[in-house]
Amino acid sequence: MRTTTTRRTVVLVAAGTLGLAGIVAAGPALAGADLFPATRTTLGQPGPGDGSGYGTGMGMGAGMGIGMGAGMGAGGCLGAGLTAPQGTLTDQQKTTLAAMAQEEKLAHDLYTTFADKYQLPVFAHIAASETTHLSVVRTLLDRYGLSDPTAGVAAGTFSDPTVQATYDRLLARGTTGRAAALRVGQEVERTDIADLRKALTGLTAPDVTQVYQHLVAASQHHLAAFTAWAAR
């Protein structure tokens, strides 16, 4: 029998200043109310389940009962869920916010490639979440009058050469085998968590704080999902 634990947590994943990508951020603090009440994440425990199926939002249960729900429930539009007011950002915080868009894209492009190569549902579903997360980062960029470094850029391509080098390195590692790809996913999520916490330090803008806090929570759930799959 499969058992699941459901949490009302927004599934946002990292776009921070991926230390991976060598981008500097300022930061740390965790808290905040749920951005999107309809969103949920579920982590299945090992059991005799099989297959994958959609539930509320974009839930997924995948072979052997190890699953992960990821995505937005009905009406869970990121822009609509961003209720905190706009604040003021320093120049460094603006740089960090723009870097988040590239990091979100990096995760999305890696996971999409791995999903195509290995046919693992965990990659496909988290990649879909990354698309939604990039949307909310873009909402913030627009609010603060910042250009989007990912606009019009093809998959696997990045305007920042350091991010490009990071992507190429992780892609090369992840395409050597399924286990390696899952380890890359774990590395990306762990780095996101650390970088987002740093980015929260000294941050006073309520809307950006709200998003960063939920991105941390999302990365923690994604890390748990990759870890569960890696243990199979």
Buried (B, 14 or more C-beta within 10 A) or exposed (E): EBEBEEBEBBBBBBBBBBBBBEBEBBBBBBEBEBBBEBBBBBBBBEBEBEEBEEBBBBBBBBBBBBBBBBBBBEEBBBEEBBEBEEBEBEEBBBBBBBBBBBBBBBBBBBBBBBBEBBEBBBBBBBBBBBEBBBEBBBBBBEBBEBEBBBEEBEEBEBBBEBBBEBBEEBBEBBBEEBEBBBBBBBBBBBBBBBBBBBBBEEBEBBBBBBBBBBBBBBBBBBBBBBBBBBEE
